[in-house]
Structure formats: structure tokens, C-alpha cells
Amino acid sequence: MALFRRFSVLLTTLLLAATGGLAADQPLNLETVIAKARAAATVDPAALTKLRTLRMEFTSLDEKGKSQGRMTLTLAAPGFRHQLSVTEEPKANLVICAGRLEGWTTRQTDPLAPKVIRPVAYEEFRKLQDMARDDLAFFAVPADGTAEYKGLTEVDGRATHAVHYVYASGFRITRHFDARTFALVASDQLTPNRELIRQKVESFVEVAGLRFAAKESVTIEGRKSGEVTYGPIQVNPALTPGLFDFPSF
């Protein structure tokens, strides 16, 4: 399961009790925001401690509603990540993977054609590992990194609490949680061109005691870029043997 810092039951209870009467527009502290966000992300708290593997299928549309293909993302503790993308124009199967010892990409344009296999630079491999850890952690402070409470923010007129996560690899993400319910509202990252890309949650789905985004709208520097629809989502699925092994030529 993804590495995360466990807060004692007593400390969490005291924090929640001390802040239970605070107004939604009042700043809190990092520990309280994360504890409340993790609680809002689960129907069954025990499900968080049992999460070891995760598989999500999703489709994406561009700003004009045109399909950008379908993807299957498979994650496993402590930091394995396998993303398969199937596109129609051009027709291709693309894989980006952080495996056991290295990262790689493959591209195949025809079932009968050989795969084009390329290694991933070590720096990118580490980021892919941390992306897997982040997705499995459900907002917990990185074991090898930091989290900083950025205070009250606003997403499309909705009051939120922002938390900025930084991993040892350099992977960064800022999450905005609803000021009242602490449900995830949006996630922000920077593109390689230093543009802000935001994924705003439009709806949720519950799977195996956990709440996941079911649909997200995507903007880049405030401009609509597309939308992502998730499903099906599998919690702790059995993994295909060798999925994270470097592929043969």
C-alpha cells in the first residue's frame, strides 16, 4: 500500500474535536485538513489501510468533445504504475510504466508489428513511482516528501482549503478540499511549459468503501481543455503476472 504517515487515534480525535465548531471560512492546520479530507474520501475507514492495488479505466474528450482515447491505469504498492493508452487517431497502443527496477514506454501501431520500447530517464522513473504512491495515499503526507497547508482558497466561487504536496522526486500537486465537507474539489499541477492544469471533480462514485472521482473537467490556465470520465474502478484487483516487468523485444 502507498506509504503514508499515520496519525494516532488520540491526536486525530483531539484535533477534530478542537476544530469541530470552526466556521468553513476559517483557516485550519495541515493535520486537521488532511484528517478530514481522508475521512471524507471513505465510507469505510478500514478500506484505506487495506488498499494495495488499484485499477482505473477512463476515457477523455478534448475541448470540442472529441474522443482522445481510453486508458487503463494500474497501481500497486509501494510505487508501481502502468498506464495503457489506446488511441484511434492515430491508431496506437501506448504504455508508460514504472516497474520494479526501471521505467519504460512502449508503442505499437499494429497487433502484428513489433513494439517500440524505450527506457525512461531515471528522474522520470522516480516521478512515476511517486505518482503511484500519491494516488494510493489518499491525501496523506508523503513518507518521503512534504505537505504544506496553503490556507483558504476558492475554486469557481467555492470555498476550499488548499494543500500542496511535494515528493522527493520533484513531483508536485496541489489539492483543494471543500471548506465544509472536505471532499476533493480540484487538483492542480504545472505542465512542462509551466502552465496550470486543473482537474475539477464534477461527480463521485463509491467503490469498496472508497470515494473516487467519477468525472472531472480539465482546464489549462483557465481555458477548457476537456473532460475525463472514470469507470470501471477496481480496488485491490489481482494483477496480471509480469505486468511491471520490463517487456521483451
Residue frames as qw, qx, qy, qz and C-alpha x, y, z in Angstrom:
[[0.000, 0.889, 0.459, 0.000, 0.00, 0.00, 0.00],
 [0.309, 0.749, -0.070, 0.582, 1.12, 3.54, -0.55],
 [0.500, -0.127, -0.493, 0.701, 3.35, 4.89, 2.16],
 [0.172, -0.740, -0.172, -0.627, 1.69, 7.41, 4.45],
 [0.114, 0.254, -0.609, 0.743, 2.15, 8.92, 7.86],
 [0.465, -0.512, -0.706, -0.150, -0.30, 7.54, 10.39],
 [0.185, -0.506, 0.283, -0.793, -1.67, 9.91, 12.98],
 [0.076, -0.082, -0.906, 0.409, -2.55, 8.44, 16.37],
 [0.219, -0.597, -0.723, -0.270, -6.22, 7.95, 17.09],
 [0.343, -0.681, -0.420, 0.493, -5.97, 10.18, 20.14],
 [0.217, -0.322, 0.167, 0.906, -4.29, 13.04, 18.29],
 [0.058, -0.255, -0.648, -0.716, -6.77, 12.90, 15.44],
 [0.287, -0.656, -0.698, -0.012, -9.70, 12.81, 17.84],
 [0.315, -0.620, -0.253, 0.672, -8.40, 15.83, 19.74],
 [0.144, -0.137, 0.366, 0.909, -7.79, 17.79, 16.54],
 [0.153, -0.411, -0.707, -0.555, -11.24, 17.10, 15.19],
 [0.334, -0.690, -0.608, 0.207, -12.89, 17.91, 18.50],
 [0.312, -0.500, -0.101, 0.801, -10.99, 21.16, 18.84],
 [0.009, 0.192, -0.389, -0.901, -11.94, 22.38, 15.36],
 [0.111, 0.418, 0.891, 0.136, -15.40, 20.89, 15.02],
 [0.058, 0.807, 0.497, -0.312, -17.11, 24.21, 15.66],
 [0.233, -0.403, 0.273, 0.842, -14.98, 26.33, 13.32],
 [0.545, 0.680, 0.147, -0.469, -16.67, 28.19, 10.52],
 [0.848, 0.340, 0.322, 0.248, -15.97, 26.97, 6.98],
 [0.420, 0.842, -0.046, 0.335, -14.17, 30.22, 6.14],
 [0.421, -0.835, 0.349, -0.058, -11.66, 29.92, 8.99],
 [0.495, 0.558, -0.665, 0.049, -8.14, 28.57, 8.30],
 [0.927, -0.364, 0.047, -0.082, -7.21, 25.26, 9.92],
 [0.248, -0.686, 0.659, 0.183, -3.90, 23.40, 10.15],
 [0.393, 0.394, -0.754, -0.348, -2.36, 20.74, 7.95],
 [0.014, -0.041, 0.980, -0.194, -3.08, 17.75, 10.18],
 [0.413, 0.367, 0.574, -0.604, -6.74, 18.65, 10.59],
 [0.538, 0.522, -0.227, -0.622, -7.35, 19.29, 6.89],
 [0.335, 0.323, -0.857, -0.221, -5.72, 16.02, 5.85],
 [0.137, 0.080, 0.923, -0.350, -7.54, 14.00, 8.52],
 [0.485, 0.460, 0.387, -0.635, -10.88, 15.46, 7.45],
 [0.490, 0.517, -0.452, -0.538, -10.12, 15.01, 3.74],
 [0.186, 0.202, -0.960, -0.061, -9.22, 11.35, 4.24],
 [0.276, 0.246, 0.796, -0.480, -12.36, 10.82, 6.29],
 [0.520, 0.528, 0.094, -0.665, -14.45, 12.41, 3.53],
 [0.398, 0.474, -0.665, -0.417, -12.86, 10.09, 0.96],
 [0.231, 0.068, -0.970, 0.019, -14.07, 6.90, 2.58],
 [0.704, -0.365, -0.232, -0.563, -17.29, 5.22, 3.59],
 [0.932, -0.330, -0.127, 0.076, -15.32, 2.54, 5.44],
 [0.140, -0.902, 0.409, -0.014, -12.17, 3.90, 7.18],
 [0.744, -0.308, 0.576, 0.139, -10.66, 0.41, 7.20],
 [0.780, 0.568, 0.235, 0.117, -10.64, 0.46, 3.39],
 [0.185, 0.931, -0.309, 0.068, -7.77, 2.97, 3.43],
 [0.412, -0.613, 0.673, -0.027, -5.49, 0.60, 5.33],
 [0.784, 0.092, 0.613, 0.018, -6.38, -2.32, 3.06],
 [0.589, 0.788, -0.025, -0.177, -5.64, -0.56, -0.24],
 [0.646, -0.375, 0.526, 0.406, -2.79, -2.35, -2.02],
 [0.286, 0.060, 0.663, 0.689, -3.64, -2.24, -5.72],
 [0.337, 0.637, 0.321, -0.615, -5.92, -0.11, -7.85],
 [0.314, 0.141, 0.691, 0.636, -7.10, -0.26, -11.46],
 [0.275, 0.656, 0.302, -0.634, -9.00, 2.58, -13.13],
 [0.408, 0.337, 0.627, 0.572, -10.27, 2.75, -16.67],
 [0.090, 0.727, 0.259, -0.629, -11.16, 6.14, -18.11],
 [0.494, 0.550, 0.466, 0.486, -11.97, 7.95, -21.31],
 [0.205, -0.538, -0.066, 0.815, -11.07, 11.52, -22.21],
 [0.400, 0.770, 0.446, 0.217, -12.59, 14.13, -24.50],
 [0.396, 0.076, 0.025, 0.915, -10.95, 17.29, -25.82],
 [0.085, 0.325, 0.284, -0.898, -12.45, 20.78, -25.55],
 [0.436, 0.156, -0.391, -0.795, -14.63, 20.08, -28.61],
 [0.806, -0.046, 0.359, -0.468, -15.97, 16.81, -27.23],
 [0.751, 0.439, -0.470, -0.146, -13.83, 14.63, -29.50],
 [0.936, -0.346, 0.047, 0.037, -12.59, 11.36, -28.03],
 [0.091, 0.813, -0.573, 0.059, -8.93, 11.30, -27.07],
 [0.559, 0.222, -0.798, 0.035, -8.96, 7.57, -26.46],
 [0.804, -0.527, -0.095, -0.261, -9.32, 5.29, -23.47],
 [0.224, 0.586, -0.676, 0.387, -6.83, 4.47, -20.77],
 [0.862, -0.402, -0.306, -0.044, -6.28, 1.85, -18.10],
 [0.051, 0.705, -0.521, 0.479, -4.19, 2.85, -15.08],
 [0.883, -0.289, -0.367, 0.037, -2.94, 0.10, -12.77],
 [0.045, -0.744, 0.462, -0.481, -1.21, 0.95, -9.48],
 [0.878, -0.278, -0.380, 0.087, 0.40, -1.23, -6.85],
 [0.430, -0.858, 0.276, -0.058, 2.28, -0.57, -3.63],
 [0.328, -0.650, -0.255, 0.637, 4.89, 0.55, -2.97],
 [0.078, 0.702, -0.139, -0.694, 5.33, 2.51, -6.22],
 [0.344, 0.080, 0.803, 0.479, 4.39, 0.56, -9.35],
 [0.390, 0.607, 0.184, -0.668, 2.48, 2.33, -12.12],
 [0.316, 0.079, 0.798, 0.507, 1.32, 1.01, -15.51],
 [0.389, 0.584, 0.216, -0.679, -0.71, 3.19, -17.88],
 [0.382, 0.189, 0.779, 0.460, -2.07, 1.79, -21.13],
 [0.306, 0.564, 0.079, -0.762, -3.49, 4.31, -23.61],
 [0.454, 0.302, 0.767, 0.338, -5.42, 3.26, -26.70],
 [0.178, 0.568, -0.032, -0.803, -5.89, 5.97, -29.32],
 [0.672, 0.508, 0.538, -0.011, -7.79, 5.87, -32.60],
 [0.504, 0.807, 0.093, 0.293, -6.22, 8.80, -34.46],
 [0.523, 0.374, -0.720, -0.260, -3.52, 7.77, -34.93],
 [0.928, -0.244, -0.158, -0.233, -4.33, 4.19, -34.01],
 [0.417, 0.472, -0.662, 0.407, -1.84, 3.05, -31.39],
 [0.784, -0.554, -0.279, 0.019, -1.35, 1.33, -28.06],
 [0.244, 0.670, -0.415, 0.565, 0.95, 3.28, -25.74],
 [0.781, -0.500, -0.347, 0.136, 2.31, 2.14, -22.38],
 [0.106, 0.701, -0.431, 0.558, 4.15, 4.17, -19.75],
 [0.864, -0.376, -0.333, -0.024, 5.34, 2.10, -16.82],
 [0.116, -0.697, 0.598, -0.378, 7.31, 2.39, -13.60],
 [0.877, -0.026, -0.470, -0.097, 8.36, -1.18, -12.96],
 [0.843, -0.482, -0.158, 0.180, 10.46, -2.95, -10.41],
 [0.665, -0.345, 0.116, 0.653, 13.85, -1.56, -11.32],
 [0.185, -0.140, 0.338, 0.912, 13.29, 0.90, -14.16],
 [0.455, 0.597, 0.358, -0.556, 10.73, 2.77, -16.21],
 [0.262, -0.040, 0.728, 0.633, 9.91, 2.40, -19.88],
 [0.544, 0.457, 0.118, -0.693, 7.47, 3.24, -22.65],
 [0.381, 0.076, 0.846, 0.365, 6.18, 1.06, -25.47],
 [0.456, 0.480, -0.028, -0.749, 4.32, 1.96, -28.65],
 [0.332, 0.082, 0.899, 0.274, 2.57, -0.42, -31.02],
 [0.363, 0.326, -0.134, -0.863, 0.59, 0.75, -34.05],
 [0.749, 0.152, -0.452, -0.459, -0.45, -2.70, -35.29],
 [0.856, -0.362, 0.295, -0.223, -1.03, -6.01, -33.45],
 [0.951, 0.210, 0.066, 0.218, 1.36, -7.71, -35.88],
 [0.377, 0.776, -0.266, 0.430, 4.01, -5.00, -35.70],
 [0.649, -0.103, -0.512, 0.553, 6.84, -5.14, -33.16],
 [0.339, -0.896, -0.259, 0.123, 6.67, -2.90, -30.12],
 [0.382, 0.642, -0.238, 0.621, 8.90, 0.14, -29.97],
 [0.703, -0.609, -0.306, 0.205, 10.45, 0.07, -26.49],
 [0.301, 0.660, -0.247, 0.643, 12.29, 2.96, -24.90],
 [0.518, -0.324, -0.578, 0.541, 13.68, 3.34, -21.38],
 [0.173, -0.925, -0.224, -0.252, 12.52, 6.23, -19.23],
 [0.275, 0.583, -0.432, 0.631, 15.11, 8.57, -17.73],
 [0.443, -0.188, -0.752, 0.451, 15.79, 7.82, -14.08],
 [0.075, 0.061, 0.298, -0.950, 14.40, 11.19, -12.96],
 [0.569, -0.053, -0.292, -0.767, 11.11, 10.50, -14.75],
 [0.605, -0.110, -0.789, -0.005, 11.04, 6.94, -13.40],
 [0.226, -0.147, -0.658, 0.703, 11.19, 8.30, -9.86],
 [0.322, 0.053, 0.068, -0.943, 8.37, 10.74, -10.61],
 [0.638, -0.079, -0.583, -0.496, 6.21, 7.92, -11.97],
 [0.477, -0.150, -0.803, 0.324, 6.84, 5.98, -8.77],
 [0.027, -0.166, -0.466, 0.869, 5.80, 8.96, -6.66],
 [0.469, -0.024, -0.269, -0.841, 2.70, 9.50, -8.79],
 [0.629, -0.175, -0.739, -0.168, 1.68, 5.92, -7.94],
 [0.344, -0.189, -0.684, 0.615, 2.36, 6.49, -4.25],
 [0.164, 0.051, 0.142, -0.975, 0.35, 9.71, -4.35],
 [0.572, -0.115, -0.459, -0.670, -2.69, 8.09, -5.95],
 [0.651, -0.217, -0.727, 0.039, -2.66, 5.26, -3.42],
 [0.284, 0.004, -0.562, 0.777, -2.07, 7.52, -0.40],
 [0.218, -0.740, -0.594, -0.227, -5.47, 9.25, -0.43],
 [0.056, -0.895, -0.033, -0.441, -4.11, 12.67, 0.55],
 [0.771, -0.576, -0.059, 0.264, -1.74, 11.52, 3.31],
 [0.068, -0.906, 0.383, 0.168, 1.55, 13.36, 3.85],
 [0.795, 0.449, -0.404, 0.050, 4.27, 11.70, 1.72],
 [0.863, -0.451, 0.027, 0.226, 6.61, 9.50, 3.73],
 [0.614, -0.136, 0.242, 0.739, 9.46, 10.79, 1.56],
 [0.148, 0.511, 0.352, 0.770, 8.35, 14.35, 0.94],
 [0.032, -0.198, -0.442, 0.874, 6.34, 17.20, 2.43],
 [0.032, -0.680, -0.653, -0.333, 2.86, 18.66, 2.53],
 [0.147, -0.100, -0.240, 0.954, 2.04, 22.31, 3.26],
 [0.089, 0.730, 0.661, -0.149, -1.31, 23.81, 4.12],
 [0.282, 0.232, 0.257, 0.895, -1.76, 26.85, 1.86],
 [0.140, 0.258, 0.377, -0.879, -4.83, 28.21, 3.61],
 [0.479, 0.578, 0.555, -0.357, -8.22, 29.17, 2.26],
 [0.096, -0.149, 0.598, 0.781, -8.65, 29.30, -1.50],
 [0.580, 0.444, 0.315, -0.606, -11.55, 29.44, -3.93],
 [0.210, -0.028, 0.847, 0.487, -12.41, 27.23, -6.90],
 [0.137, -0.371, -0.648, -0.651, -15.13, 28.64, -9.15],
 [0.397, -0.511, -0.016, -0.762, -16.68, 30.52, -6.24],
 [0.868, -0.364, -0.324, -0.101, -16.46, 27.54, -3.89],
 [0.283, -0.804, 0.461, -0.247, -14.52, 27.98, -0.64],
 [0.944, 0.095, -0.299, 0.106, -11.73, 25.42, -0.28],
 [0.542, -0.733, 0.387, 0.139, -8.68, 24.51, 1.79],
 [0.697, 0.631, -0.341, 0.008, -5.51, 24.01, -0.30],
 [0.738, -0.511, 0.412, 0.154, -2.72, 21.54, 0.46],
 [0.509, 0.739, -0.427, -0.114, 0.49, 21.44, -1.61],
 [0.924, -0.240, 0.285, 0.089, 2.33, 18.11, -1.80],
 [0.333, 0.783, -0.520, -0.076, 5.99, 17.78, -2.80],
 [0.990, -0.108, 0.082, 0.050, 7.65, 14.39, -3.28],
 [0.574, -0.566, 0.403, 0.433, 11.36, 13.58, -3.18],
 [0.610, 0.252, 0.564, 0.497, 11.40, 13.06, -6.96],
 [0.047, -0.153, 0.167, 0.973, 10.14, 16.59, -7.53],
 [0.160, -0.469, -0.756, -0.427, 6.57, 15.54, -8.31],
 [0.054, 0.129, 0.394, -0.908, 4.21, 18.25, -7.06],
 [0.202, -0.493, -0.710, -0.460, 0.45, 18.55, -6.79],
 [0.152, -0.041, 0.395, -0.905, -1.92, 20.95, -5.03],
 [0.202, -0.429, -0.860, -0.189, -5.32, 19.75, -3.90],
 [0.259, -0.225, 0.114, -0.932, -8.33, 21.86, -2.97],
 [0.197, -0.309, -0.919, 0.145, -10.80, 20.42, -0.44],
 [0.266, -0.682, -0.431, -0.528, -14.30, 21.75, 0.16],
 [0.014, 0.426, -0.456, 0.781, -14.27, 24.08, 3.19],
 [0.660, -0.276, 0.245, -0.655, -17.32, 22.42, 4.72],
 [0.974, 0.004, 0.022, -0.224, -17.37, 18.78, 3.60],
 [0.350, -0.646, 0.641, 0.219, -13.63, 18.37, 2.90],
 [0.833, 0.341, 0.425, 0.093, -14.42, 16.41, -0.25],
 [0.457, -0.189, 0.429, 0.756, -11.87, 16.86, -3.03],
 [0.372, 0.794, 0.221, -0.427, -12.84, 19.76, -5.31],
 [0.625, 0.764, -0.158, 0.021, -9.86, 20.07, -7.66],
 [0.790, -0.344, 0.240, 0.447, -6.22, 19.14, -8.21],
 [0.308, 0.932, -0.155, -0.114, -3.60, 21.44, -9.75],
 [0.788, -0.201, 0.315, 0.490, -0.32, 20.64, -11.48],
 [0.120, 0.795, -0.281, -0.524, 2.07, 22.52, -13.74],
 [0.878, 0.466, 0.093, 0.054, 2.69, 21.42, -17.32],
 [0.758, -0.062, 0.131, 0.636, 6.28, 21.27, -18.65],
 [0.269, 0.547, 0.199, 0.767, 5.60, 24.77, -20.02],
 [0.156, -0.127, -0.509, 0.837, 4.72, 25.99, -16.51],
 [0.418, -0.268, -0.289, -0.819, 1.03, 26.32, -17.32],
 [0.365, -0.093, 0.711, -0.593, -1.50, 25.48, -14.61],
 [0.470, -0.108, -0.749, -0.455, -3.59, 22.42, -15.41],
 [0.390, -0.134, 0.567, -0.713, -6.61, 21.89, -13.16],
 [0.357, -0.188, -0.875, -0.269, -8.75, 18.79, -12.84],
 [0.383, -0.166, 0.328, -0.847, -12.04, 19.71, -11.19],
 [0.055, 0.155, 0.982, -0.097, -14.20, 16.94, -9.77],
 [0.414, -0.125, -0.293, -0.853, -17.73, 17.02, -11.18],
 [0.851, -0.261, -0.092, -0.447, -19.06, 13.84, -9.54],
 [0.198, -0.478, 0.828, -0.216, -18.02, 10.95, -7.30],
 [0.841, -0.028, -0.448, -0.302, -18.52, 7.20, -7.21],
 [0.550, -0.548, 0.559, -0.290, -18.15, 4.82, -4.26],
 [0.816, 0.273, -0.504, -0.074, -16.20, 1.61, -4.75],
 [0.772, -0.079, -0.544, 0.319, -15.29, -0.87, -1.99],
 [0.514, -0.707, -0.341, 0.346, -15.75, 1.73, 0.75],
 [0.385, -0.335, 0.135, 0.849, -13.74, 4.47, -1.00],
 [0.362, 0.842, 0.295, -0.269, -14.88, 7.57, -2.89],
 [0.513, -0.073, 0.461, 0.721, -13.31, 8.27, -6.28],
 [0.262, 0.489, -0.141, -0.820, -13.82, 10.98, -8.86],
 [0.634, 0.374, 0.677, 0.009, -16.28, 9.69, -11.46],
 [0.483, 0.713, 0.312, 0.400, -15.95, 12.67, -13.79],
 [0.397, -0.588, -0.008, 0.705, -13.54, 15.61, -13.99],
 [0.441, 0.882, 0.133, 0.101, -13.39, 18.72, -16.13],
 [0.717, -0.194, 0.119, 0.659, -9.92, 19.83, -17.23],
 [0.214, 0.974, 0.067, 0.030, -8.69, 23.38, -17.78],
 [0.714, 0.002, 0.003, 0.700, -5.28, 24.80, -18.69],
 [0.189, -0.058, -0.072, 0.978, -4.68, 28.34, -17.46],
 [0.326, 0.368, 0.413, -0.767, -8.45, 28.66, -17.03],
 [0.504, 0.326, -0.436, -0.670, -9.25, 27.54, -20.59],
 [0.888, 0.012, 0.335, -0.314, -11.39, 24.44, -21.07],
 [0.055, 0.531, -0.801, -0.271, -9.20, 21.58, -22.24],
 [0.538, 0.007, -0.782, -0.316, -11.52, 18.60, -21.97],
 [0.693, -0.390, 0.287, -0.534, -13.07, 16.14, -19.56],
 [0.241, 0.267, -0.931, 0.064, -12.31, 12.73, -18.11],
 [0.804, -0.239, -0.008, -0.544, -14.84, 10.02, -17.21],
 [0.045, -0.412, 0.890, -0.189, -13.74, 7.15, -14.96],
 [0.769, -0.018, 0.452, -0.452, -15.08, 3.62, -14.86],
 [0.779, -0.556, -0.271, -0.099, -14.93, 0.87, -14.04],
 [0.024, -0.713, 0.568, -0.410, -12.72, 1.22, -10.95],
 [0.890, -0.168, -0.424, 0.010, -11.38, -1.86, -9.18],
 [0.314, -0.770, 0.444, -0.332, -9.98, -1.82, -5.64],
 [0.466, -0.446, 0.762, -0.060, -7.34, -4.46, -4.83],
 [0.877, 0.369, -0.099, -0.289, -7.70, -6.35, -8.12],
 [0.843, -0.184, 0.400, 0.310, -5.50, -9.33, -8.91],
 [0.124, 0.802, -0.363, -0.457, -2.63, -8.21, -11.14],
 [0.879, 0.456, -0.134, -0.040, -1.51, -9.77, -14.39],
 [0.806, -0.391, 0.226, 0.383, 1.76, -11.65, -13.74],
 [0.607, 0.035, 0.320, 0.726, 4.71, -9.72, -15.14],
 [0.175, 0.904, 0.371, 0.123, 2.73, -6.51, -15.66],
 [0.171, -0.967, 0.158, 0.101, 5.53, -4.40, -14.16],
 [0.742, -0.253, 0.437, 0.441, 8.40, -6.39, -15.69],
 [0.074, 0.607, -0.414, -0.674, 10.47, -4.85, -18.47],
 [0.838, 0.408, 0.179, -0.315, 8.93, -6.08, -21.75],
 [0.657, -0.142, 0.603, 0.430, 10.73, -8.43, -24.09],
 [0.168, 0.509, -0.386, -0.751, 11.63, -7.28, -27.58]]
